[in-house]
Each structure stands twice: as structure tokens, then as C-alpha cells.
Amino acid sequence: MTPAYKRWYDHDPKLLEVIELLKNYPEELHSHAKLFLDKLAQKVSPEAIDRFYDMVKPVNGSRWYDKDPVISKTVEILRVVPPEVQSACAERFIQALKEMGISYESTSRS
């Protein structure tokens, strides 16, 4: 049986919300995405992140998030981590936005 969702992030309303926020506000959220990558780099190394990104980035860069390497790396990493990690990252991302005083209209159904 195939899942009821089509995109890799449709299974989690918070993850869907984060992806939509990154899509709609990439400039405003660039620094938060950079902070996410920096924290990850402390755990796995910047070189590991760069090697991973070099393997998955498209040649022509035609996706909406390929215009900004920080946003692109963030989305690609979120795409490949296990669902429970995706969910935890999405929750932290939303919480950080609230702490930063960034308000937005939620697009999720929950």
C-alpha cells in the first residue's frame, strides 16, 4: 500500500510548515537555517555536510531551494534524516521562530 502523501515532508504537519516557511521566507529564515547547519556541523563536521550536499545537489539546480546553498543544505538534510528526527527538528525550528518573535500564518492543519 502506498502512503497517502506524495512529497517526503507531507507526513508531518510541522515539517510541512517548516518547508513552506523556508519556501516563502528564504531570506528572512536564512540565518536560522545557517544556525541549524552550524549546530549539525558540531555533531558530524562541516566536511561531512559538504560531502553529503555535493552528492545530492542537482546539476542544474532547478528546485525552489537550490537558489540558496544554506536553504538547500537544510532542506536536503531534513529530507534524509529519519522521520522522528525530522519531527524534532521541525518542532525546534518552529519554537525558535516564536522565540525570535517571528510571526507567521500557519499553513498546517494541526
C-alpha positions as CSV (number, residue, x, y, z in Angstrom):
1,M,0.0,0.0,0.0
2,T,1.4,3.4,-0.9
3,P,1.3,6.3,1.6
4,A,-1.4,8.9,1.4
5,Y,1.2,11.7,0.9
6,K,3.2,12.4,-2.2
7,R,6.1,14.6,-1.0
8,W,8.6,13.5,1.6
9,Y,7.5,16.1,4.1
10,D,3.7,15.7,3.8
11,H,3.6,13.1,6.5
12,D,4.3,15.6,9.4
13,P,2.3,18.8,9.7
14,K,5.1,20.6,11.5
15,L,7.7,19.5,8.9
16,L,5.3,20.7,6.1
17,E,5.0,24.0,7.9
18,V,8.8,24.4,8.1
19,I,9.3,23.6,4.5
20,E,6.6,26.1,3.5
21,L,8.1,28.7,5.7
22,L,11.6,28.1,4.1
23,K,10.0,28.3,0.7
24,N,8.0,31.5,1.4
25,Y,10.6,33.4,3.5
26,P,14.0,32.1,2.5
27,E,15.8,35.5,3.1
28,E,14.2,36.0,6.5
29,L,15.0,32.5,7.6
30,H,18.4,32.2,6.1
31,S,20.2,32.9,9.4
32,H,18.1,30.3,11.2
33,A,18.9,27.7,8.6
34,K,22.6,28.6,9.0
35,L,22.3,28.1,12.7
36,F,20.7,24.7,12.2
37,L,23.6,23.7,9.9
38,D,26.2,25.1,12.4
39,K,24.7,23.0,15.2
40,L,24.7,19.9,13.0
41,A,28.3,20.6,11.9
42,Q,29.3,20.5,15.6
43,K,28.0,16.9,15.7
44,V,29.1,15.5,12.4
45,S,31.6,18.0,10.9
46,P,31.3,20.7,8.3
47,E,33.1,18.5,5.8
48,A,30.5,15.7,6.2
49,I,27.7,18.1,5.5
50,D,29.5,19.5,2.4
51,R,30.3,16.0,1.1
52,F,26.7,14.9,1.6
53,Y,25.4,18.1,-0.1
54,D,27.8,17.6,-3.1
55,M,26.3,14.1,-3.6
56,V,22.6,15.2,-3.5
57,K,22.6,18.6,-5.1
58,P,21.2,18.6,-8.7
59,V,23.4,19.7,-11.6
60,N,21.0,22.3,-12.9
61,G,19.6,23.5,-9.6
62,S,16.0,23.8,-10.7
63,R,14.3,23.3,-7.3
64,W,13.0,26.3,-5.4
65,Y,15.5,25.8,-2.6
66,D,18.6,25.4,-4.9
67,K,18.9,29.2,-5.2
68,D,20.5,29.5,-1.7
69,P,23.0,26.9,-0.6
70,V,22.2,27.3,3.1
71,I,18.5,26.7,2.5
72,S,19.3,23.9,0.1
73,K,21.5,22.1,2.5
74,T,18.9,22.5,5.3
75,V,16.2,21.0,3.1
76,E,18.3,18.2,1.9
77,I,19.4,17.2,5.4
78,L,15.9,17.3,6.6
79,R,14.9,15.1,3.7
80,V,17.2,12.2,4.5
81,V,17.1,12.1,8.3
82,P,14.7,9.6,10.0
83,P,11.1,10.8,10.5
84,E,11.5,11.2,14.2
85,V,14.5,13.5,13.7
86,Q,12.6,15.4,11.0
87,S,9.8,15.9,13.5
88,A,12.1,17.0,16.3
89,C,13.9,19.4,14.0
90,A,10.7,20.9,12.8
91,E,9.4,21.4,16.3
92,R,12.7,23.2,17.3
93,F,12.6,25.3,14.2
94,I,9.0,26.5,14.9
95,Q,9.9,27.1,18.6
96,A,13.0,29.1,17.6
97,L,10.9,31.3,15.3
98,K,8.5,32.0,18.2
99,E,11.4,32.9,20.5
100,M,12.8,35.2,17.8
101,G,9.4,37.0,17.7
102,I,8.8,36.0,14.1
103,S,5.1,35.7,13.5
104,Y,3.6,33.9,10.5
105,E,0.3,32.3,9.4
106,S,0.4,28.6,10.0
107,T,-0.4,26.5,6.9
108,S,-0.6,23.2,8.7
109,R,-3.9,21.6,9.6
110,S,-3.0,20.9,13.2
